[in-house]
Amino acid sequence: MTAVAILAAGRGTRMKSNLPKVLHTLGGQSLVQRVLNNCSLIAPSRQFIVIGFEGDKVKQSLAQNLSLKFVEQKEQLGTGHAVQQLLPYLQDFKEDLLVLNGDVPLLRPKTLQNLLSIHKNNNNAATVLTANLPNPKGYGRVFCDGNNLVTQIIEDRDCNSAQQQNCRVNGGIYCFNWAKLAQILPHLSANNQQKEYYLTDVAQHLEPFMAVDVEDYFEINGINNRQQLSDANNILQDRIKKYWMNEGVTMINPQSISIDDTVSLSPDTVIEPQTHLRGKTYIGSKSHIGPGTFIEDSKIGEHVNISYSVVSHSEISSYCQIGPYAHIRKEVKIHESCRIGNFVEIKKSQVEKNSNIAHLSYIGDASLGEQVNIGAGTITANYDGVNKHPTIIGSQTKTGANSVFVAPVTLGNNVTVAAGSVVTNDVPDNALVIARQQQKIIKEWKKTKK
């Protein structure tokens, strides 16, 4: 059994934000949510979040995780003080405690699994994740003997000039035998420049205390300001795009593409430049996405072509062509082999297979049958100023250019709507509807001169 404690009490003043640092987002998820996700291979028996600044906001953001226990650190007096707050909650606990930082989101689950495995296999009292950095400035230094047993950990600001030459740094990630740690925590001292209780001070009291070097030192990158947040995003994006390219996805100019790690792609998909994929998006095989396309929380089928368009919270089935410059938003389902053309907006609607909405139209709160052809400039007038109303258009119906359907209204199957019609009443099957004023011509008319 392993307990996990995530330290998330700090304000993060260098972020220059009223939002707690751990709630800033990276790849579509908060930093602290990412840290929780990184524990997936450990399956902890208990999970604690130590909160402080704007703790209610942190609670609210993680409210869906019912297994979390929130522990308040009223004063932020260092990492040792934060872990001290766990003492009342783990009085009966005898196993291992994994301590993570809520602002270190790039750790791989396998790294934590390996750290815990080494800790248990060596019967360590404590194990710390370390890295050898080319430029260790700003990090606490870890000093070890020839067996990687820790002899001392010194914060960067407390190092002398000789100690600063050590490139092995403290990643701030620990495994502890809780029973042994709990005996030491009450006796930590704040005798340092910052007048804080350092968790690193337990090194001199716990044996054996082992260091485990992480292979990819970018994993321990902490985030303290906006520049570091941007750097972390670049690292994450590089990981994601390399993974999918190795899985058979073609990316043209990957540097201009961004993909959340919650996105799922299929082999033989092509992602063009300036395309951004967000949330729980799925792209089917042999689809061609972009250039200049944004897709969020949507499912895209196979052999779909989408260019210069926005798709959000919707589903597009196979063999569809979308764009350029289409906007498909909120609960839209496009069935197979449809064409949604330039400057078309669709909202909360169903479009059955083999239907076309080629250009310059708005379709909202509507249901379209199969083989429907929507002429240019067609609008479903779905809002009466108070409520939204549905428009139903039957299969094989064709609407002329600049048609308006004032909802609620239903058109049957195989209806033809004359260009320029404003349709306010239901239309039966197999009908031609003409709803426009008779044209008037006034001959020899001249505008009065002022």
Residue pairs with C-beta under 8 A, 6 or more apart in sequence:
1 45
1 95
1 96
2 42
2 44
2 45
2 95
2 96
2 97
2 98
2 116
3 44
3 45
3 46
3 47
3 48
3 90
3 93
3 95
3 96
3 97
3 98
3 178
4 39
4 42
4 44
4 46
4 47
4 48
4 97
4 98
4 99
4 100
5 48
5 49
5 50
5 71
5 83
5 86
5 97
5 98
5 99
5 100
6 32
6 35
6 36
6 47
6 48
6 49
6 50
6 100
6 101
6 102
7 50
7 79
7 82
7 83
7 99
7 100
7 101
7 102
8 20
8 22
8 32
8 49
8 50
8 51
8 52
8 58
8 102
8 103
9 50
9 51
9 52
9 53
9 55
9 73
9 76
9 82
10 20
10 21
10 22
10 52
10 53
10 76
10 103
11 20
11 21
11 52
11 53
11 54
11 76
12 20
12 21
12 22
12 24
12 53
12 103
12 224
14 224
14 225
15 21
15 24
15 224
15 225
15 226
15 229
16 225
16 226
17 24
18 54
19 54
19 57
20 53
20 54
20 55
20 57
20 58
21 31
21 102
21 103
21 223
21 224
22 30
22 31
22 32
22 35
22 58
22 102
22 103
23 30
23 31
23 32
23 54
23 57
23 58
23 61
24 30
24 31
24 223
24 229
25 31
26 34
26 105
26 223
26 229
26 232
26 233
26 236
27 34
27 233
27 236
27 237
27 240
27 260
27 261
27 262
28 260
28 262
28 278
28 279
29 37
29 260
29 262
30 61
31 102
31 103
31 105
31 223
32 49
32 58
32 61
32 62
32 102
33 61
33 62
34 105
34 106
35 100
35 101
35 102
35 104
35 105
35 107
36 47
36 62
36 65
36 68
37 109
38 100
38 105
38 107
38 108
38 109
38 112
39 47
39 98
39 100
39 109
39 112
40 109
41 109
41 110
41 112
41 113
42 98
42 109
42 112
42 113
42 116
44 98
45 95
46 69
46 90
46 93
47 65
47 67
47 68
47 69
48 68
48 69
48 70
48 71
48 86
48 89
49 58
49 62
49 68
49 69
49 70
49 71
49 102
50 71
50 72
50 73
50 82
50 83
50 85
50 86
51 58
51 59
51 70
51 71
51 72
51 73
52 72
52 73
52 74
52 75
52 76
53 76
55 70
55 72
58 70
59 70
62 68
69 89
71 85
71 86
71 89
72 85
73 81
73 82
73 85
75 81
76 82
77 190
77 195
77 196
77 197
78 190
78 194
78 196
78 197
78 198
78 199
79 99
79 172
79 196
79 197
79 198
79 199
79 200
80 185
80 188
80 196
80 197
80 198
80 199
80 200
80 201
80 202
81 188
81 196
81 197
82 199
83 99
83 181
83 185
83 199
84 185
84 186
84 188
84 197
86 97
87 182
87 185
87 186
90 97
90 178
90 182
93 178
93 179
94 178
94 179
95 178
96 116
96 119
96 120
96 175
96 176
96 177
96 178
97 175
97 176
97 178
97 181
98 112
98 115
98 116
98 173
98 174
98 175
99 173
99 174
99 175
99 176
99 199
100 107
100 112
100 173
101 172
101 173
101 222
103 222
103 223
103 224
104 171
104 172
104 173
104 220
104 221
104 222
104 223
105 223
105 232
106 218
106 219
106 220
106 221
106 232
106 235
106 236
107 173
107 219
107 220
108 216
108 219
111 129
111 214
111 219
112 173
114 212
115 127
115 129
115 173
115 175
115 212
116 175
118 124
118 127
118 210
118 212
119 127
119 175
119 210
119 212
122 208
122 210
123 208
124 175
124 177
124 208
124 209
124 210
125 176
125 177
125 180
125 181
125 206
125 207
125 208
125 209
126 150
126 174
126 175
126 176
126 177
126 180
126 181
126 202
126 203
126 206
126 208
126 209
126 210
127 174
127 175
127 209
127 210
127 211
127 212
128 142
128 150
128 153
128 170
128 171
128 173
128 174
128 175
128 209
128 210
128 211
128 212
129 171
129 172
129 173
129 174
129 211
129 212
129 214
129 220
130 142
130 168
130 169
130 170
130 171
130 211
130 212
130 213
130 214
131 168
131 169
131 171
131 213
131 214
131 217
131 219
131 220
132 167
132 168
132 169
132 213
132 217
133 139
133 167
133 169
133 217
134 167
136 156
136 164
136 166
136 167
136 168
136 169
137 156
137 164
138 156
139 156
139 169
139 170
140 153
140 154
140 155
140 156
140 169
140 170
140 200
141 153
141 154
141 156
141 159
141 163
141 164
141 166
141 168
141 169
141 170
142 150
142 152
142 153
142 166
142 168
142 169
142 170
142 211
143 150
143 151
143 152
143 153
143 154
143 163
143 166
143 168
144 150
144 151
144 168
144 211
145 151
147 210
148 210
148 211
148 212
148 213
149 207
149 208
149 209
149 210
149 211
150 203
150 209
150 210
150 211
151 203
152 203
152 204
153 170
153 200
153 201
153 203
154 163
154 200
155 192
155 194
155 198
155 200
156 164
157 193
157 194
158 192
158 193
159 166
168 211
168 213
169 220
170 200
171 214
171 219
171 220
172 220
172 222
173 220
174 199
176 202
176 206
177 206
180 206
181 202
181 206
184 202
184 205
184 206
185 202
188 197
188 198
188 201
188 202
189 197
189 201
190 196
190 197
192 198
202 209
203 209
214 220
218 235
221 228
221 231
221 232
221 235
222 228
223 229
223 232
236 261
237 258
237 259
239 261
240 259
240 260
240 261
240 263
241 251
241 254
241 257
241 259
244 251
244 259
244 265
245 251
245 254
247 265
247 267
248 266
248 267
248 268
249 265
249 266
249 267
249 268
249 269
249 270
249 271
250 268
250 269
250 270
250 271
251 257
251 270
251 271
252 270
252 271
252 272
252 273
253 273
256 273
256 274
256 275
257 271
257 273
257 274
257 275
257 276
257 290
258 276
258 277
259 265
259 271
259 276
259 277
260 277
260 278
260 279
260 281
262 279
262 280
262 281
263 277
263 278
263 279
263 280
263 281
263 282
263 283
264 281
264 282
264 283
265 271
265 277
265 282
265 283
266 283
266 284
266 285
266 286
266 287
266 302
267 285
268 285
268 286
269 283
269 284
269 285
269 286
269 287
269 288
269 289
270 287
270 288
270 289
271 277
271 289
271 290
272 288
272 289
272 290
272 291
272 292
272 293
272 307
273 290
273 291
273 292
274 290
274 291
274 292
274 293
275 289
275 290
275 291
275 292
275 293
275 294
275 295
276 293
276 294
276 295
277 283
277 289
277 295
277 296
278 294
278 295
278 296
278 297
279 296
279 297
280 297
281 295
281 296
281 297
281 298
281 299
281 300
282 298
282 299
282 300
283 289
283 295
283 300
283 304
284 300
284 301
284 302
284 303
284 304
284 318
285 302
285 303
286 302
286 303
287 300
287 301
287 302
287 303
287 304
287 305
287 306
288 304
288 305
288 306
288 307
289 295
289 300
289 304
289 306
290 306
290 307
290 308
291 307
291 308
292 307
292 308
293 306
293 307
293 308
293 309
293 310
293 311
293 323
294 309
294 310
294 311
294 312
295 306
295 310
295 311
295 312
296 311
296 312
296 313
297 312
297 313
298 311
298 312
298 313
298 314
298 315
298 316
299 314
299 315
299 316
300 306
300 311
300 315
300 316
301 316
301 317
301 318
301 319
301 320
301 336
302 318
302 319
303 318
303 319
304 316
304 317
304 318
304 319
304 320
304 321
304 322
305 320
305 321
305 322
305 323
306 316
306 322
306 323
306 326
307 322
307 323
307 324
308 323
308 324
308 325
309 322
309 323
309 324
309 325
309 326
309 327
309 328
310 326
310 327
310 328
310 329
311 322
311 326
311 328
311 329
312 328
312 329
312 330
313 329
313 330
313 331
313 332
314 328
314 329
314 330
314 331
314 332
314 333
314 334
315 332
315 333
315 334
316 322
316 328
316 334
317 333
317 334
317 335
317 336
317 338
317 353
318 336
318 337
319 336
319 337
320 334
320 336
320 337
320 338
320 339
320 340
321 338
321 339
321 340
322 328
322 334
322 340
323 340
323 341
323 342
324 342
325 342
325 343
326 340
326 341
326 342
326 343
326 344
326 345
326 346
327 344
327 345
327 346
328 334
328 340
328 345
328 346
329 345
329 346
329 347
330 347
330 348
331 347
331 348
331 349
332 346
332 347
332 348
332 349
332 350
332 351
333 349
333 350
333 351
334 340
334 346
334 351
335 350
335 351
335 352
335 353
335 355
335 370
336 353
336 354
337 353
337 354
338 351
338 353
338 354
338 355
338 356
338 357
339 355
339 356
339 357
339 358
340 346
340 351
340 357
341 356
341 357
341 358
341 359
342 358
342 359
342 360
343 359
343 360
343 361
344 357
344 358
344 359
344 360
344 361
344 362
344 363
345 361
345 362
345 363
345 364
346 357
346 362
346 363
346 364
347 363
347 364
347 365
348 364
348 365
349 363
349 364
349 365
349 366
349 367
349 368
350 366
350 367
350 368
351 357
351 363
351 368
351 372
352 368
352 369
352 370
352 372
352 395
353 370
354 370
354 371
355 368
355 369
355 370
355 371
355 372
355 373
355 374
356 372
356 373
356 374
357 363
357 374
357 378
358 373
358 374
358 376
359 376
360 376
360 377
361 374
361 375
361 376
361 377
361 378
361 379
362 378
362 379
362 380
363 374
363 378
363 380
363 391
364 380
364 382
364 383
364 388
365 380
365 382
365 388
365 389
365 390
365 391
365 407
366 380
366 382
366 390
366 391
366 392
366 393
366 407
367 390
367 391
367 392
367 393
368 374
368 393
369 393
369 394
369 395
369 396
369 397
369 413
370 395
370 396
371 395
371 396
372 393
372 394
372 395
372 396
372 397
372 398
373 397
373 398
373 399
374 399
375 398
375 399
375 400
375 401
375 402
375 403
375 417
375 419
376 401
376 402
377 401
377 402
377 403
378 399
378 401
378 402
378 403
378 404
378 405
379 403
379 404
379 405
380 391
380 405
380 407
381 404
381 405
381 406
381 407
382 388
382 389
382 390
382 391
382 407
383 389
388 407
389 407
389 408
390 407
390 408
391 405
391 407
391 408
391 409
391 410
391 411
392 409
392 410
392 411
393 399
393 405
393 411
393 415
394 410
394 411
394 412
394 413
394 414
394 415
394 429
395 413
395 414
396 413
396 414
397 411
397 412
397 413
397 414
397 415
397 416
397 417
398 415
398 416
398 417
399 417
400 416
400 417
400 418
400 419
400 420
400 421
401 419
401 420
402 419
402 420
403 417
403 418
403 419
403 420
403 421
403 422
403 423
404 421
404 422
404 423
405 411
405 423
406 422
406 423
406 424
409 423
409 424
409 425
409 426
409 427
410 426
410 427
411 417
411 423
411 426
411 427
411 433
412 426
412 427
412 428
412 429
412 430
412 431
413 429
413 430
414 429
414 430
415 427
415 428
415 429
415 430
415 431
415 432
415 433
416 431
416 432
416 433
417 423
417 427
417 432
417 433
418 432
418 433
418 434
418 435
418 436
420 436
421 433
421 434
421 435
421 436
422 435
422 436
423 433
423 435
424 435
427 433
